[in-house]
């Protein structure tokens, strides 16, 4: 983005931002509940795989793999309106590009908290539908 352009709302999430805002997804794919459910399920599967890759990469100290996994997960999180999770992924991406593996610990802790919040939020929505 150029400095004079407005930043999309998902770039910087406030702590009070909803865990998941499916209105973001509805803007992308429309408001058909079946399509939204399919996209959420796809996100959940992909996110679980990316989480494992990210965990292993961080544990191995592989900054390049950590950055790639965080980047992939960030895109999916943004699409379902999980702005705080996307922001945690951005922080890992940025740290992976400019720090040592030891600097990822606290960021991974935040990532895990945000990931679990998203997982729990989506699971509770499935129970309600």
Phi and psi in radians as a Rosetta constraint file:
Dihedral C 1 N 2 CA 2 C 2 CIRCULARHARMONIC -1.354 0.35
Dihedral N 2 CA 2 C 2 N 3 CIRCULARHARMONIC 2.717 0.35
Dihedral C 2 N 3 CA 3 C 3 CIRCULARHARMONIC -1.068 0.35
Dihedral N 3 CA 3 C 3 N 4 CIRCULARHARMONIC -0.426 0.35
Dihedral C 3 N 4 CA 4 C 4 CIRCULARHARMONIC -1.614 0.35
Dihedral N 4 CA 4 C 4 N 5 CIRCULARHARMONIC 0.016 0.35
Dihedral C 4 N 5 CA 5 C 5 CIRCULARHARMONIC -1.562 0.35
Dihedral N 5 CA 5 C 5 N 6 CIRCULARHARMONIC 2.581 0.35
Dihedral C 5 N 6 CA 6 C 6 CIRCULARHARMONIC -1.227 0.35
Dihedral N 6 CA 6 C 6 N 7 CIRCULARHARMONIC 2.492 0.35
Dihedral C 6 N 7 CA 7 C 7 CIRCULARHARMONIC -1.522 0.35
Dihedral N 7 CA 7 C 7 N 8 CIRCULARHARMONIC 2.421 0.35
Dihedral C 7 N 8 CA 8 C 8 CIRCULARHARMONIC -1.043 0.35
Dihedral N 8 CA 8 C 8 N 9 CIRCULARHARMONIC 2.613 0.35
Dihedral C 8 N 9 CA 9 C 9 CIRCULARHARMONIC -1.082 0.35
Dihedral N 9 CA 9 C 9 N 10 CIRCULARHARMONIC -0.413 0.35
Dihedral C 9 N 10 CA 10 C 10 CIRCULARHARMONIC -1.423 0.35
Dihedral N 10 CA 10 C 10 N 11 CIRCULARHARMONIC -0.114 0.35
Dihedral C 10 N 11 CA 11 C 11 CIRCULARHARMONIC -1.250 0.35
Dihedral N 11 CA 11 C 11 N 12 CIRCULARHARMONIC -0.733 0.35
Dihedral C 11 N 12 CA 12 C 12 CIRCULARHARMONIC -2.252 0.35
Dihedral N 12 CA 12 C 12 N 13 CIRCULARHARMONIC 1.910 0.35
Dihedral C 12 N 13 CA 13 C 13 CIRCULARHARMONIC -1.702 0.35
Dihedral N 13 CA 13 C 13 N 14 CIRCULARHARMONIC 2.307 0.35
Dihedral C 13 N 14 CA 14 C 14 CIRCULARHARMONIC -1.360 0.35
Dihedral N 14 CA 14 C 14 N 15 CIRCULARHARMONIC 2.753 0.35
Dihedral C 14 N 15 CA 15 C 15 CIRCULARHARMONIC -1.035 0.35
Dihedral N 15 CA 15 C 15 N 16 CIRCULARHARMONIC -0.405 0.35
Dihedral C 15 N 16 CA 16 C 16 CIRCULARHARMONIC -1.571 0.35
Dihedral N 16 CA 16 C 16 N 17 CIRCULARHARMONIC 0.020 0.35
Dihedral C 16 N 17 CA 17 C 17 CIRCULARHARMONIC -1.077 0.35
Dihedral N 17 CA 17 C 17 N 18 CIRCULARHARMONIC 2.572 0.35
Dihedral C 17 N 18 CA 18 C 18 CIRCULARHARMONIC -1.073 0.35
Dihedral N 18 CA 18 C 18 N 19 CIRCULARHARMONIC 2.644 0.35
Dihedral C 18 N 19 CA 19 C 19 CIRCULARHARMONIC -1.060 0.35
Dihedral N 19 CA 19 C 19 N 20 CIRCULARHARMONIC -0.808 0.35
Dihedral C 19 N 20 CA 20 C 20 CIRCULARHARMONIC -2.394 0.35
Dihedral N 20 CA 20 C 20 N 21 CIRCULARHARMONIC 2.310 0.35
Dihedral C 20 N 21 CA 21 C 21 CIRCULARHARMONIC -2.104 0.35
Dihedral N 21 CA 21 C 21 N 22 CIRCULARHARMONIC 1.614 0.35
Dihedral C 21 N 22 CA 22 C 22 CIRCULARHARMONIC -1.173 0.35
Dihedral N 22 CA 22 C 22 N 23 CIRCULARHARMONIC -0.161 0.35
Dihedral C 22 N 23 CA 23 C 23 CIRCULARHARMONIC -1.095 0.35
Dihedral N 23 CA 23 C 23 N 24 CIRCULARHARMONIC -0.537 0.35
Dihedral C 23 N 24 CA 24 C 24 CIRCULARHARMONIC -1.095 0.35
Dihedral N 24 CA 24 C 24 N 25 CIRCULARHARMONIC -0.801 0.35
Dihedral C 24 N 25 CA 25 C 25 CIRCULARHARMONIC -1.129 0.35
Dihedral N 25 CA 25 C 25 N 26 CIRCULARHARMONIC -0.730 0.35
Dihedral C 25 N 26 CA 26 C 26 CIRCULARHARMONIC -1.071 0.35
Dihedral N 26 CA 26 C 26 N 27 CIRCULARHARMONIC -0.581 0.35
Dihedral C 26 N 27 CA 27 C 27 CIRCULARHARMONIC -1.137 0.35
Dihedral N 27 CA 27 C 27 N 28 CIRCULARHARMONIC -0.540 0.35
Dihedral C 27 N 28 CA 28 C 28 CIRCULARHARMONIC -1.435 0.35
Dihedral N 28 CA 28 C 28 N 29 CIRCULARHARMONIC -0.697 0.35
Dihedral C 28 N 29 CA 29 C 29 CIRCULARHARMONIC -2.076 0.35
Dihedral N 29 CA 29 C 29 N 30 CIRCULARHARMONIC -0.030 0.35
Dihedral C 29 N 30 CA 30 C 30 CIRCULARHARMONIC 1.638 0.35
Dihedral N 30 CA 30 C 30 N 31 CIRCULARHARMONIC 3.087 0.35
Dihedral C 30 N 31 CA 31 C 31 CIRCULARHARMONIC -1.821 0.35
Dihedral N 31 CA 31 C 31 N 32 CIRCULARHARMONIC 0.358 0.35
Dihedral C 31 N 32 CA 32 C 32 CIRCULARHARMONIC -1.221 0.35
Dihedral N 32 CA 32 C 32 N 33 CIRCULARHARMONIC 2.029 0.35
Dihedral C 32 N 33 CA 33 C 33 CIRCULARHARMONIC -0.986 0.35
Dihedral N 33 CA 33 C 33 N 34 CIRCULARHARMONIC -0.612 0.35
Dihedral C 33 N 34 CA 34 C 34 CIRCULARHARMONIC -1.155 0.35
Dihedral N 34 CA 34 C 34 N 35 CIRCULARHARMONIC -0.715 0.35
Dihedral C 34 N 35 CA 35 C 35 CIRCULARHARMONIC -1.183 0.35
Dihedral N 35 CA 35 C 35 N 36 CIRCULARHARMONIC -0.746 0.35
Dihedral C 35 N 36 CA 36 C 36 CIRCULARHARMONIC -1.082 0.35
Dihedral N 36 CA 36 C 36 N 37 CIRCULARHARMONIC -0.796 0.35
Dihedral C 36 N 37 CA 37 C 37 CIRCULARHARMONIC -1.036 0.35
Dihedral N 37 CA 37 C 37 N 38 CIRCULARHARMONIC -0.725 0.35
Dihedral C 37 N 38 CA 38 C 38 CIRCULARHARMONIC -1.119 0.35
Dihedral N 38 CA 38 C 38 N 39 CIRCULARHARMONIC -0.744 0.35
Dihedral C 38 N 39 CA 39 C 39 CIRCULARHARMONIC -1.180 0.35
Dihedral N 39 CA 39 C 39 N 40 CIRCULARHARMONIC -0.691 0.35
Dihedral C 39 N 40 CA 40 C 40 CIRCULARHARMONIC -1.119 0.35
Dihedral N 40 CA 40 C 40 N 41 CIRCULARHARMONIC -0.751 0.35
Dihedral C 40 N 41 CA 41 C 41 CIRCULARHARMONIC -1.087 0.35
Dihedral N 41 CA 41 C 41 N 42 CIRCULARHARMONIC -0.754 0.35
Dihedral C 41 N 42 CA 42 C 42 CIRCULARHARMONIC -1.063 0.35
Dihedral N 42 CA 42 C 42 N 43 CIRCULARHARMONIC -0.768 0.35
Dihedral C 42 N 43 CA 43 C 43 CIRCULARHARMONIC -1.044 0.35
Dihedral N 43 CA 43 C 43 N 44 CIRCULARHARMONIC -0.813 0.35
Dihedral C 43 N 44 CA 44 C 44 CIRCULARHARMONIC -1.028 0.35
Dihedral N 44 CA 44 C 44 N 45 CIRCULARHARMONIC -0.765 0.35
Dihedral C 44 N 45 CA 45 C 45 CIRCULARHARMONIC -1.148 0.35
Dihedral N 45 CA 45 C 45 N 46 CIRCULARHARMONIC -0.842 0.35
Dihedral C 45 N 46 CA 46 C 46 CIRCULARHARMONIC -1.122 0.35
Dihedral N 46 CA 46 C 46 N 47 CIRCULARHARMONIC -0.726 0.35
Dihedral C 46 N 47 CA 47 C 47 CIRCULARHARMONIC -1.124 0.35
Dihedral N 47 CA 47 C 47 N 48 CIRCULARHARMONIC -0.684 0.35
Dihedral C 47 N 48 CA 48 C 48 CIRCULARHARMONIC -1.101 0.35
Dihedral N 48 CA 48 C 48 N 49 CIRCULARHARMONIC -0.715 0.35
Dihedral C 48 N 49 CA 49 C 49 CIRCULARHARMONIC -1.168 0.35
Dihedral N 49 CA 49 C 49 N 50 CIRCULARHARMONIC -0.773 0.35
Dihedral C 49 N 50 CA 50 C 50 CIRCULARHARMONIC -1.122 0.35
Dihedral N 50 CA 50 C 50 N 51 CIRCULARHARMONIC -0.630 0.35
Dihedral C 50 N 51 CA 51 C 51 CIRCULARHARMONIC -1.060 0.35
Dihedral N 51 CA 51 C 51 N 52 CIRCULARHARMONIC -0.792 0.35
Dihedral C 51 N 52 CA 52 C 52 CIRCULARHARMONIC -1.099 0.35
Dihedral N 52 CA 52 C 52 N 53 CIRCULARHARMONIC -0.764 0.35
Dihedral C 52 N 53 CA 53 C 53 CIRCULARHARMONIC -1.061 0.35
Dihedral N 53 CA 53 C 53 N 54 CIRCULARHARMONIC -0.787 0.35
Dihedral C 53 N 54 CA 54 C 54 CIRCULARHARMONIC -1.102 0.35
Dihedral N 54 CA 54 C 54 N 55 CIRCULARHARMONIC -0.779 0.35
Dihedral C 54 N 55 CA 55 C 55 CIRCULARHARMONIC -1.009 0.35
Dihedral N 55 CA 55 C 55 N 56 CIRCULARHARMONIC -0.838 0.35
Dihedral C 55 N 56 CA 56 C 56 CIRCULARHARMONIC -1.143 0.35
Dihedral N 56 CA 56 C 56 N 57 CIRCULARHARMONIC -0.722 0.35
Dihedral C 56 N 57 CA 57 C 57 CIRCULARHARMONIC -1.108 0.35
Dihedral N 57 CA 57 C 57 N 58 CIRCULARHARMONIC -0.771 0.35
Dihedral C 57 N 58 CA 58 C 58 CIRCULARHARMONIC -1.138 0.35
Dihedral N 58 CA 58 C 58 N 59 CIRCULARHARMONIC -0.705 0.35
Dihedral C 58 N 59 CA 59 C 59 CIRCULARHARMONIC -1.127 0.35
Dihedral N 59 CA 59 C 59 N 60 CIRCULARHARMONIC -0.606 0.35
Dihedral C 59 N 60 CA 60 C 60 CIRCULARHARMONIC -1.398 0.35
Dihedral N 60 CA 60 C 60 N 61 CIRCULARHARMONIC -0.228 0.35
Dihedral C 60 N 61 CA 61 C 61 CIRCULARHARMONIC 1.383 0.35
Dihedral N 61 CA 61 C 61 N 62 CIRCULARHARMONIC 0.365 0.35
Dihedral C 61 N 62 CA 62 C 62 CIRCULARHARMONIC -1.509 0.35
Dihedral N 62 CA 62 C 62 N 63 CIRCULARHARMONIC 1.723 0.35
Dihedral C 62 N 63 CA 63 C 63 CIRCULARHARMONIC -1.152 0.35
Dihedral N 63 CA 63 C 63 N 64 CIRCULARHARMONIC -0.692 0.35
Dihedral C 63 N 64 CA 64 C 64 CIRCULARHARMONIC -1.105 0.35
Dihedral N 64 CA 64 C 64 N 65 CIRCULARHARMONIC -0.791 0.35
Dihedral C 64 N 65 CA 65 C 65 CIRCULARHARMONIC -1.202 0.35
Dihedral N 65 CA 65 C 65 N 66 CIRCULARHARMONIC -0.617 0.35
Dihedral C 65 N 66 CA 66 C 66 CIRCULARHARMONIC -1.093 0.35
Dihedral N 66 CA 66 C 66 N 67 CIRCULARHARMONIC -0.785 0.35
Dihedral C 66 N 67 CA 67 C 67 CIRCULARHARMONIC -1.083 0.35
Dihedral N 67 CA 67 C 67 N 68 CIRCULARHARMONIC -0.782 0.35
Dihedral C 67 N 68 CA 68 C 68 CIRCULARHARMONIC -1.124 0.35
Dihedral N 68 CA 68 C 68 N 69 CIRCULARHARMONIC -0.761 0.35
Dihedral C 68 N 69 CA 69 C 69 CIRCULARHARMONIC -1.167 0.35
Dihedral N 69 CA 69 C 69 N 70 CIRCULARHARMONIC -0.724 0.35
Dihedral C 69 N 70 CA 70 C 70 CIRCULARHARMONIC -1.123 0.35
Dihedral N 70 CA 70 C 70 N 71 CIRCULARHARMONIC -0.677 0.35
Dihedral C 70 N 71 CA 71 C 71 CIRCULARHARMONIC -1.094 0.35
Dihedral N 71 CA 71 C 71 N 72 CIRCULARHARMONIC -0.797 0.35
Dihedral C 71 N 72 CA 72 C 72 CIRCULARHARMONIC -1.101 0.35
Dihedral N 72 CA 72 C 72 N 73 CIRCULARHARMONIC -0.785 0.35
Dihedral C 72 N 73 CA 73 C 73 CIRCULARHARMONIC -1.195 0.35
Dihedral N 73 CA 73 C 73 N 74 CIRCULARHARMONIC -0.600 0.35
Dihedral C 73 N 74 CA 74 C 74 CIRCULARHARMONIC -1.014 0.35
Dihedral N 74 CA 74 C 74 N 75 CIRCULARHARMONIC -0.783 0.35
Dihedral C 74 N 75 CA 75 C 75 CIRCULARHARMONIC -1.056 0.35
Dihedral N 75 CA 75 C 75 N 76 CIRCULARHARMONIC -0.800 0.35
Dihedral C 75 N 76 CA 76 C 76 CIRCULARHARMONIC -1.147 0.35
Dihedral N 76 CA 76 C 76 N 77 CIRCULARHARMONIC -0.717 0.35
Dihedral C 76 N 77 CA 77 C 77 CIRCULARHARMONIC -1.086 0.35
Dihedral N 77 CA 77 C 77 N 78 CIRCULARHARMONIC -0.738 0.35
Dihedral C 77 N 78 CA 78 C 78 CIRCULARHARMONIC -1.054 0.35
Dihedral N 78 CA 78 C 78 N 79 CIRCULARHARMONIC -0.728 0.35
Dihedral C 78 N 79 CA 79 C 79 CIRCULARHARMONIC -1.150 0.35
Dihedral N 79 CA 79 C 79 N 80 CIRCULARHARMONIC -0.518 0.35
Dihedral C 79 N 80 CA 80 C 80 CIRCULARHARMONIC -1.689 0.35
Dihedral N 80 CA 80 C 80 N 81 CIRCULARHARMONIC 0.089 0.35
Dihedral C 80 N 81 CA 81 C 81 CIRCULARHARMONIC 1.411 0.35
Dihedral N 81 CA 81 C 81 N 82 CIRCULARHARMONIC 0.421 0.35
Dihedral C 81 N 82 CA 82 C 82 CIRCULARHARMONIC -1.637 0.35
Dihedral N 82 CA 82 C 82 N 83 CIRCULARHARMONIC 1.234 0.35
Dihedral C 82 N 83 CA 83 C 83 CIRCULARHARMONIC -1.109 0.35
Dihedral N 83 CA 83 C 83 N 84 CIRCULARHARMONIC -0.674 0.35
Dihedral C 83 N 84 CA 84 C 84 CIRCULARHARMONIC -1.204 0.35
Dihedral N 84 CA 84 C 84 N 85 CIRCULARHARMONIC -0.653 0.35
Dihedral C 84 N 85 CA 85 C 85 CIRCULARHARMONIC -1.146 0.35
Dihedral N 85 CA 85 C 85 N 86 CIRCULARHARMONIC -0.752 0.35
Dihedral C 85 N 86 CA 86 C 86 CIRCULARHARMONIC -1.039 0.35
Dihedral N 86 CA 86 C 86 N 87 CIRCULARHARMONIC -0.712 0.35
Dihedral C 86 N 87 CA 87 C 87 CIRCULARHARMONIC -1.140 0.35
Dihedral N 87 CA 87 C 87 N 88 CIRCULARHARMONIC -0.686 0.35
Dihedral C 87 N 88 CA 88 C 88 CIRCULARHARMONIC -1.088 0.35
Dihedral N 88 CA 88 C 88 N 89 CIRCULARHARMONIC -0.666 0.35
Dihedral C 88 N 89 CA 89 C 89 CIRCULARHARMONIC -1.158 0.35
Dihedral N 89 CA 89 C 89 N 90 CIRCULARHARMONIC -0.699 0.35
Dihedral C 89 N 90 CA 90 C 90 CIRCULARHARMONIC -1.045 0.35
Dihedral N 90 CA 90 C 90 N 91 CIRCULARHARMONIC -0.761 0.35
Dihedral C 90 N 91 CA 91 C 91 CIRCULARHARMONIC -1.083 0.35
Dihedral N 91 CA 91 C 91 N 92 CIRCULARHARMONIC -0.704 0.35
Dihedral C 91 N 92 CA 92 C 92 CIRCULARHARMONIC -1.162 0.35
Dihedral N 92 CA 92 C 92 N 93 CIRCULARHARMONIC -0.754 0.35
Dihedral C 92 N 93 CA 93 C 93 CIRCULARHARMONIC -0.985 0.35
Dihedral N 93 CA 93 C 93 N 94 CIRCULARHARMONIC -0.858 0.35
Dihedral C 93 N 94 CA 94 C 94 CIRCULARHARMONIC -1.148 0.35
Dihedral N 94 CA 94 C 94 N 95 CIRCULARHARMONIC -0.738 0.35
Dihedral C 94 N 95 CA 95 C 95 CIRCULARHARMONIC -1.165 0.35
Dihedral N 95 CA 95 C 95 N 96 CIRCULARHARMONIC -0.646 0.35
Dihedral C 95 N 96 CA 96 C 96 CIRCULARHARMONIC -1.143 0.35
Dihedral N 96 CA 96 C 96 N 97 CIRCULARHARMONIC -0.459 0.35
Dihedral C 96 N 97 CA 97 C 97 CIRCULARHARMONIC -1.476 0.35
Dihedral N 97 CA 97 C 97 N 98 CIRCULARHARMONIC -0.277 0.35
Dihedral C 97 N 98 CA 98 C 98 CIRCULARHARMONIC -2.406 0.35
Dihedral N 98 CA 98 C 98 N 99 CIRCULARHARMONIC 0.260 0.35
Dihedral C 98 N 99 CA 99 C 99 CIRCULARHARMONIC -2.482 0.35
Dihedral N 99 CA 99 C 99 N 100 CIRCULARHARMONIC -3.059 0.35
Dihedral C 99 N 100 CA 100 C 100 CIRCULARHARMONIC -1.679 0.35
Dihedral N 100 CA 100 C 100 N 101 CIRCULARHARMONIC 2.898 0.35
Dihedral C 100 N 101 CA 101 C 101 CIRCULARHARMONIC -1.046 0.35
Dihedral N 101 CA 101 C 101 N 102 CIRCULARHARMONIC -0.516 0.35
Dihedral C 101 N 102 CA 102 C 102 CIRCULARHARMONIC -1.133 0.35
Dihedral N 102 CA 102 C 102 N 103 CIRCULARHARMONIC -0.371 0.35
Dihedral C 102 N 103 CA 103 C 103 CIRCULARHARMONIC -1.364 0.35
Dihedral N 103 CA 103 C 103 N 104 CIRCULARHARMONIC -0.099 0.35
Dihedral C 103 N 104 CA 104 C 104 CIRCULARHARMONIC -1.486 0.35
Dihedral N 104 CA 104 C 104 N 105 CIRCULARHARMONIC -0.273 0.35
Dihedral C 104 N 105 CA 105 C 105 CIRCULARHARMONIC -0.944 0.35
Dihedral N 105 CA 105 C 105 N 106 CIRCULARHARMONIC -0.972 0.35
Dihedral C 105 N 106 CA 106 C 106 CIRCULARHARMONIC -1.147 0.35
Dihedral N 106 CA 106 C 106 N 107 CIRCULARHARMONIC -0.622 0.35
Dihedral C 106 N 107 CA 107 C 107 CIRCULARHARMONIC -1.171 0.35
Dihedral N 107 CA 107 C 107 N 108 CIRCULARHARMONIC -0.658 0.35
Dihedral C 107 N 108 CA 108 C 108 CIRCULARHARMONIC -1.169 0.35
Dihedral N 108 CA 108 C 108 N 109 CIRCULARHARMONIC -0.620 0.35
Dihedral C 108 N 109 CA 109 C 109 CIRCULARHARMONIC -1.058 0.35
Dihedral N 109 CA 109 C 109 N 110 CIRCULARHARMONIC -0.815 0.35
Dihedral C 109 N 110 CA 110 C 110 CIRCULARHARMONIC -1.115 0.35
Dihedral N 110 CA 110 C 110 N 111 CIRCULARHARMONIC -0.752 0.35
Dihedral C 110 N 111 CA 111 C 111 CIRCULARHARMONIC -0.975 0.35
Dihedral N 111 CA 111 C 111 N 112 CIRCULARHARMONIC -0.829 0.35
Dihedral C 111 N 112 CA 112 C 112 CIRCULARHARMONIC -1.068 0.35
Dihedral N 112 CA 112 C 112 N 113 CIRCULARHARMONIC -0.714 0.35
Dihedral C 112 N 113 CA 113 C 113 CIRCULARHARMONIC -1.089 0.35
Dihedral N 113 CA 113 C 113 N 114 CIRCULARHARMONIC -0.793 0.35
Dihedral C 113 N 114 CA 114 C 114 CIRCULARHARMONIC -1.192 0.35
Dihedral N 114 CA 114 C 114 N 115 CIRCULARHARMONIC -0.690 0.35
Dihedral C 114 N 115 CA 115 C 115 CIRCULARHARMONIC -1.071 0.35
Dihedral N 115 CA 115 C 115 N 116 CIRCULARHARMONIC -0.814 0.35
Dihedral C 115 N 116 CA 116 C 116 CIRCULARHARMONIC -1.117 0.35
Dihedral N 116 CA 116 C 116 N 117 CIRCULARHARMONIC -0.659 0.35
Dihedral C 116 N 117 CA 117 C 117 CIRCULARHARMONIC -1.084 0.35
Dihedral N 117 CA 117 C 117 N 118 CIRCULARHARMONIC -0.752 0.35
Dihedral C 117 N 118 CA 118 C 118 CIRCULARHARMONIC -1.143 0.35
Dihedral N 118 CA 118 C 118 N 119 CIRCULARHARMONIC -0.813 0.35
Dihedral C 118 N 119 CA 119 C 119 CIRCULARHARMONIC -1.014 0.35
Dihedral N 119 CA 119 C 119 N 120 CIRCULARHARMONIC -0.802 0.35
Dihedral C 119 N 120 CA 120 C 120 CIRCULARHARMONIC -1.161 0.35
Dihedral N 120 CA 120 C 120 N 121 CIRCULARHARMONIC -0.691 0.35
Dihedral C 120 N 121 CA 121 C 121 CIRCULARHARMONIC -1.093 0.35
Dihedral N 121 CA 121 C 121 N 122 CIRCULARHARMONIC -0.831 0.35
Dihedral C 121 N 122 CA 122 C 122 CIRCULARHARMONIC -1.157 0.35
Dihedral N 122 CA 122 C 122 N 123 CIRCULARHARMONIC -0.647 0.35
Dihedral C 122 N 123 CA 123 C 123 CIRCULARHARMONIC -1.131 0.35
Dihedral N 123 CA 123 C 123 N 124 CIRCULARHARMONIC -0.698 0.35
Dihedral C 123 N 124 CA 124 C 124 CIRCULARHARMONIC -1.194 0.35
Dihedral N 124 CA 124 C 124 N 125 CIRCULARHARMONIC -0.568 0.35
Dihedral C 124 N 125 CA 125 C 125 CIRCULARHARMONIC -1.179 0.35
Dihedral N 125 CA 125 C 125 N 126 CIRCULARHARMONIC -0.646 0.35
Dihedral C 125 N 126 CA 126 C 126 CIRCULARHARMONIC -1.168 0.35
Dihedral N 126 CA 126 C 126 N 127 CIRCULARHARMONIC -0.659 0.35
Dihedral C 126 N 127 CA 127 C 127 CIRCULARHARMONIC -1.149 0.35
Dihedral N 127 CA 127 C 127 N 128 CIRCULARHARMONIC -0.541 0.35
Dihedral C 127 N 128 CA 128 C 128 CIRCULARHARMONIC -1.378 0.35
Dihedral N 128 CA 128 C 128 N 129 CIRCULARHARMONIC -0.374 0.35
